[in-house]
Amino acid sequence: MTPDSRGGDRRTPRDRWAEQQMLTDPPEFATLDGRRDFRLAVPTPDHPLPALYLDGLAGAAGGDSTEVLIDGYA
C-alpha cells in the first residue's frame, strides 16, 4: 500500500504477514492464531472465520489465483 494523504500505511506487521501468506501460501494462513499479537486483533473467536473460508478456497484453487481485492482500509 502506498501512503496517502489520509494517514499513510496503517497496516501492522501482522496485517502484512497475513496478506503475504494468503497470496503465497494459503494453507499457512490458518496458523495466524499462533502469532503473539493475534489476540490484539481478534475480538471474538469467530472473527477470523471469513478470512479462513477464503483461505480454504484459495488453497483448494492452488493459491495461484489469489489477489488483493482492496488494499488498505475501505
C-alpha positions as CSV (number, residue, x, y, z in Angstrom):
1,M,0.0,0.0,0.0
2,T,1.3,3.4,-0.9
3,P,0.9,6.0,1.9
4,D,-1.6,8.7,1.1
5,S,-2.8,12.0,2.5
6,R,-5.2,10.3,4.8
7,G,-2.6,9.0,7.2
8,G,-0.5,6.6,5.3
9,D,0.0,2.9,5.7
10,R,-1.8,1.8,8.8
11,R,-1.1,-1.9,8.4
12,T,0.7,-3.7,11.1
13,P,3.3,-6.4,10.7
14,R,0.5,-8.9,11.4
15,D,-1.5,-7.5,8.5
16,R,1.5,-7.7,6.1
17,W,2.2,-11.3,7.3
18,A,-1.4,-12.3,6.7
19,E,-1.5,-10.8,3.3
20,Q,1.7,-12.5,2.2
21,Q,0.5,-15.9,3.5
22,M,-2.8,-15.6,1.7
23,L,-1.0,-14.6,-1.6
24,T,1.9,-17.1,-1.4
25,D,0.9,-20.0,0.8
26,P,-2.8,-20.0,1.7
27,P,-2.8,-23.1,3.9
28,E,-0.2,-21.4,6.1
29,F,-2.6,-18.5,6.8
30,A,-4.5,-20.8,9.2
31,T,-1.5,-20.5,11.6
32,L,-2.3,-16.9,12.2
33,D,-3.7,-17.7,15.6
34,G,-0.2,-18.8,16.7
35,R,1.2,-15.3,16.4
36,R,1.8,-13.4,19.7
37,D,-0.3,-10.4,18.5
38,F,-3.3,-12.5,17.3
39,R,-5.4,-11.7,20.4
40,L,-4.9,-8.0,19.9
41,A,-6.6,-8.2,16.5
42,V,-9.3,-10.7,17.1
43,P,-12.1,-9.6,19.5
44,T,-14.1,-12.8,19.3
45,P,-13.3,-16.4,18.4
46,D,-15.4,-16.3,15.2
47,H,-13.9,-13.0,13.9
48,P,-11.3,-14.7,11.6
49,L,-13.8,-17.2,10.1
50,P,-14.5,-15.2,6.8
51,A,-10.7,-15.0,6.2
52,L,-10.3,-18.7,6.9
53,Y,-13.1,-19.5,4.5
54,L,-11.3,-17.5,1.8
55,D,-8.1,-19.2,2.8
56,G,-9.7,-22.6,2.2
57,L,-10.9,-21.5,-1.2
58,A,-7.5,-20.2,-2.2
59,G,-5.8,-23.4,-1.0
60,A,-8.2,-25.5,-3.0
61,A,-7.6,-23.4,-6.1
62,G,-3.9,-23.9,-5.7
63,G,-3.2,-20.4,-4.5
64,D,-2.2,-19.2,-8.0
65,S,-5.4,-17.2,-8.4
66,T,-5.2,-15.3,-5.1
67,E,-5.0,-11.5,-5.4
68,V,-5.7,-8.4,-3.3
69,L,-9.2,-7.0,-3.8
70,I,-9.0,-4.0,-1.6
71,D,-5.6,-2.8,-0.4
72,G,-5.9,-1.0,2.9
73,Y,-8.9,0.1,4.8
74,A,-12.2,0.6,3.0
